[in-house]
Amino acid sequence: MQSGRRRLLQHLLAAAPASALRPPWSALQNRGAKVLGTDVRLGNIIQRKGRIFQVLKAQHTQHGRGGATIQVELRDVDSGNKITERFRTDEAIDRVFVEDKSFQFLYQEGHSVTVMEPDTFEQMEVSKDLFGKRAAYLKDGMTVTVQLYDGKPMSASVPQRVTCTVVEAQTIAKGQTLTPQYKKVVLDNGLTVLAPAFIKTGDVIVVNTNDDSYMTSFLMLKFFA
């Protein structure tokens, strides 16, 4: 009888959806996890000295016989103040789990960006600073990701691949014997990137927002799709 009940329980657990077996988000959010200092990364949310911080920069440094440390720039989530600290690579750090949620970009005004939850149409204002330099890529209707902790925006990001129109491109002088492989082009968002020499004004290109690098032309992307 016991073995029959055990098999029935195993069958029910196997058939249950994964969401039914996971603890609620609030439990995950409050639990967090211990990570080593060497594993702290840009964008992580950590708890330190009773405060919640976002990691803005993380750089490994070596101090000879003193061992390696991680120098981090942190932003206090509540006050917005920035501090710099050093972690030992083997130091235990309290990392806080956050929720990644998709929103639709509506508009920006001053230092505020308004986004909308696509299912409920509820609007929310977030600071433009949360996007960092990637704020330049914001476009009407774009799907953006906002990291939330306890319902409060911690950071925000745009897609890694976006399309931009070239509004200005360097021209290759006639008679130039050595044609450069890449040249500077100005995008419709004001940023300047390096693109292949054949790219001209009016072309639509795909840009990697992580490092502002050219990926491909939109026409080539459609051709090979």
Secondary structure, 3 states (H helix, E strand, C coil): CHHHHHHHHHHHHHHCCHHHHCCCHHHHHHHCEEEEHHHCCCCCEEEECCEEEEEEEEEEEECHHHCEEEEEEEEECCCCCEEEEEEECCCEEEECCCEEEEEEEEEEECCEEEEECCCCCCEEEEEHHHHHHHHHHCCCCCEEEEEEECCEEEEEECCCEEEEEEEEECCCCCCCCCCCCEEEEEECCCCEEEEECCCCCCCEEEEECCCCEEEEEHHHHHHHC
